[in-house]
Amino acid sequence: MNANNVDVEKLSFEEALEQLEQLVQRLDAGDLPLAEAIDTFRLAMALRTHCAGLLDEAEASIEQLQVQGGEPETTADDARVSGIDYSDNDPFAEADEGEEANPGLFGDNPFGDE
């Protein structure tokens, strides 16, 4: 599978997801030459972006159908299909006055040295 011969935008969600899974397996194997690994990673990211976009479109369609049908709309508490909300764990967010800054994923010391 070569990044030059794949038109990601024309793939269905299922086709893109299948190709993405195959690329992840190839990358996980760790036996690709560096240049090929980089090309494979680029293609995998393009496929991931395409899949996320298709999921966002599907979510918007479902929400529109719910509005038209009188069903309740999704709320902020609903699970996000397209990704993870990192707003509560932003390591670059400034602390409010009187609060400590967010230590991020690894705490104050990312190297684990005390």
Secondary structure by P-SEA (a helix, b strand, c coil): ccccccccccccaaaaaaaaaaaaaaaaaccccaaaaaaaaaaaaaaaaaaaaaaaaaaaaaaaaaaaaccccccccccccccccccccccccccccccccccccccccccccc
